[in-house]
Amino acid sequence: MPVEFRADLHIHTCLSPCADLFMTPRNIIEKAATLGINIIAVCDHNSAENIAVTHDLGRKRGITVIPGMEITSSEEVHILGLFGSLDRVYDMQEQVYEHLQPGENNEDAFGMQVVVNEEDEVLAFNKRLLIGSTDLSIDRVVAFIHGFQGIAIASHIDREGFGIIGQLGFIPPETGFDALEISSKTPRDKAVETFGMYRSIPWITSSDAHQLEDIGRKTVGLHLNHATFEELSLALRGVEGRKVIF
């Protein structure tokens, strides 16, 4: 019998150059635990290097951490990829790194990209240009995500910057997104009024947190049998009582 879980499926760590340096895995997990959030997804820009530590910390606190990544397509559209295992997200990371815009991160302009351990100790600074785009089209990003048995979600479709509607003017029906994300800044009734033509695709809402105080600003309800990636995938398809409550 499905029960309701609360999820925030779009959280950045200090690896994302635009995120606060206090967004360490340990701080994120403690904040989520304080708020009673059951499931989170770590979705740093074009990288997955802080997910394993967040996953381990979450397990100790009873929080499911879904491996994810926010990938920037060649059209400068943000797409969330959620995956069922660390191996799968690392497979996606390998493809993203291969297709990422060349160049080195300018920390003064974009911010540091910090890889840390469970104690918030710095392990490395990612020097890739994570703030940049890949040379992968939207269709190819989604195809890669699906090829690694992942869930493809169009990020913050209500935002002009880096949202698919803001960039293209519409959502091509053949793209094959598994869900659409509404940002925390758009109320449900306004979203339905503005984007109702896309209600055939499941909707989620999440915090897109770049600072600790943003975590849980918006969460989505999930009716699941267990707090797992597999159950989330079934909920997006509405299988046997599982569902998403936007």
C-alpha positions in Angstrom: 0.0 0.0 0.0 1.6 3.3 -1.1 2.3 5.9 1.6 3.2 9.5 1.1 6.9 10.7 1.1 8.2 14.2 0.8 10.9 14.8 -1.8 13.1 17.6 -2.9 14.4 16.4 -6.2 16.7 19.3 -7.2 19.5 20.3 -4.8 22.9 21.6 -5.7 26.0 21.1 -3.6 29.2 23.2 -3.3 30.4 21.5 -6.4 28.1 23.7 -8.5 29.9 27.0 -9.1 26.7 29.1 -8.4 26.0 27.3 -5.1 27.0 28.6 -1.7 30.1 26.9 -0.2 28.0 26.0 2.9 26.1 23.6 0.6 28.2 20.6 1.7 26.7 17.1 1.7 26.7 17.0 5.5 24.9 20.3 5.8 22.4 19.3 3.1 21.5 16.0 4.8 21.1 17.6 8.3 18.9 20.3 6.8 16.7 17.8 5.0 16.5 15.7 8.2 15.4 18.7 10.2 12.6 19.4 7.7 11.4 15.8 7.6 12.2 15.4 3.9 12.4 11.7 3.0 14.0 11.8 -0.4 16.4 14.2 -2.1 18.2 14.3 -5.4 21.6 15.9 -5.8 21.7 17.6 -9.2 24.9 19.6 -9.6 25.7 21.3 -12.9 27.2 18.9 -15.3 28.9 16.8 -12.6 28.2 14.1 -10.1 31.3 14.2 -7.9 29.6 15.0 -4.6 26.9 12.4 -4.9 28.6 9.3 -3.3 29.4 11.1 -0.1 25.9 12.6 0.1 24.4 9.2 -0.5 26.4 7.7 2.3 25.5 10.5 4.7 21.8 10.2 3.8 21.7 6.5 4.4 22.9 7.1 8.0 20.1 9.6 8.6 17.4 7.6 6.9 17.2 9.9 3.8 17.2 8.4 0.3 19.6 10.3 -2.0 18.9 9.8 -5.6 21.9 10.3 -7.9 21.3 13.1 -10.3 22.8 15.8 -12.5 21.6 19.0 -14.1 22.9 18.9 -17.6 23.0 21.9 -19.9 22.2 21.1 -23.5 23.6 22.8 -26.6 20.5 25.0 -26.7 21.3 26.1 -23.1 18.4 24.2 -21.7 18.8 22.7 -18.2 17.7 19.0 -18.0 17.6 16.9 -14.8 18.8 13.4 -15.1 17.9 11.1 -12.1 19.5 7.6 -11.9 19.0 4.4 -10.0 22.7 3.9 -9.0 26.0 5.7 -8.7 27.3 3.6 -11.6 24.6 5.0 -13.8 25.1 8.6 -12.9 28.9 8.2 -13.4 28.2 6.8 -16.9 26.2 10.0 -17.6 29.0 12.1 -16.1 31.5 10.5 -18.5 29.4 11.5 -21.5 28.8 15.0 -20.2 32.5 15.5 -19.5 33.3 14.3 -23.0 30.9 16.8 -24.5 31.3 19.7 -22.1 32.4 23.1 -23.4 36.2 23.3 -23.3 38.0 25.6 -20.9 38.8 25.9 -17.3 36.5 27.3 -14.5 37.2 31.0 -13.6 36.6 30.9 -9.8 36.6 34.7 -9.6 33.8 34.9 -12.2 31.8 31.8 -11.5 32.7 30.5 -8.1 34.6 27.5 -6.8 33.6 23.9 -7.6 34.4 22.0 -4.5 34.5 18.2 -3.9 34.4 17.4 -0.2 34.2 14.4 2.1 31.8 13.5 4.9 33.6 15.9 7.3 33.4 18.8 4.9 37.1 18.6 4.2 38.1 19.7 0.7 39.2 16.8 -1.5 39.6 18.6 -4.8 38.5 21.6 -6.9 36.9 20.6 -10.2 38.5 22.7 -12.9 36.1 21.9 -15.7 33.8 24.6 -17.0 30.7 23.2 -15.2 28.8 26.4 -15.7 29.0 26.0 -19.4 26.9 24.0 -21.9 27.6 20.7 -23.6 27.4 20.2 -27.3 24.6 17.7 -26.8 21.2 18.6 -28.1 18.1 18.3 -25.9 17.2 15.1 -27.7 20.6 13.6 -27.2 20.7 14.5 -23.5 17.4 12.8 -23.0 18.5 9.8 -25.1 21.6 9.4 -22.9 19.6 9.6 -19.7 17.2 7.0 -20.9 20.1 4.9 -22.2 21.3 4.7 -18.6 17.8 3.8 -17.4 17.4 7.3 -15.9 14.5 9.8 -15.6 14.7 12.9 -17.7 13.0 16.0 -16.3 12.9 19.5 -18.0 14.2 21.8 -15.3 12.1 24.9 -14.2 10.0 25.2 -17.3 8.5 28.4 -15.9 11.9 30.3 -15.9 13.1 32.2 -18.9 16.7 31.5 -18.2 17.7 28.0 -19.1 14.1 26.7 -19.2 13.1 24.9 -22.3 10.1 27.1 -23.0 12.2 30.2 -22.4 14.8 29.0 -24.8 12.7 27.3 -27.5 9.2 28.9 -26.9 7.6 25.4 -26.5 8.3 21.8 -25.5 8.7 19.6 -28.6 6.3 16.6 -28.1 8.9 14.1 -29.4 11.5 15.0 -26.8 10.2 12.3 -24.4 10.6 14.0 -21.0 9.4 11.8 -18.1 8.4 14.9 -16.1 8.4 18.7 -16.0 9.7 20.8 -13.1 7.9 23.9 -11.9 10.1 26.2 -9.9 9.4 27.2 -6.3 8.5 30.7 -7.6 5.4 29.8 -9.5 2.2 28.9 -7.5 0.3 25.8 -8.6 -2.7 27.7 -10.0 -0.5 30.0 -12.0 1.4 27.1 -13.4 -1.8 25.3 -14.4 -3.1 28.5 -16.1 0.2 29.1 -18.0 1.4 25.6 -18.8 -1.8 23.6 -18.8 -1.2 22.4 -22.4 1.6 20.2 -21.0 -0.4 18.5 -18.2 -0.1 15.2 -20.1 3.4 15.0 -18.8 3.8 14.6 -15.0 4.8 17.7 -13.0 7.1 18.0 -10.0 8.2 21.0 -8.0 11.4 21.3 -6.1 13.6 23.9 -4.4 16.5 24.0 -6.9 18.4 24.9 -3.7 21.7 26.7 -4.0 21.7 27.9 -0.4 20.9 25.9 2.8 17.8 28.1 3.5 16.4 27.1 0.1 16.3 23.4 0.8 12.7 22.3 1.2 11.3 25.6 0.0 9.2 23.5 -2.3 8.8 19.8 -2.1 6.7 17.3 -4.0 4.5 14.5 -2.5 5.1 11.0 -3.7 2.9 8.0 -3.0 5.3 5.1 -3.0 5.7 1.7 -1.4 9.3 2.5 -0.6 11.5 5.5 -0.9 13.5 4.3 -3.9 14.4 5.5 -7.4 12.4 2.5 -8.8 9.3 3.5 -6.9 9.7 7.1 -8.1 9.8 5.9 -11.7 6.6 3.9 -11.1 4.9 7.0 -9.5 5.7 9.1 -12.5 3.8 6.5 -14.6 1.0 6.1 -12.1 1.5 2.4 -11.6 -0.7 0.6 -9.0 -1.6 3.5 -6.8 1.8 5.2 -6.9 1.5 8.8 -7.9 3.0 12.3 -7.8 1.2 15.0 -5.8 2.1 18.4 -7.3 
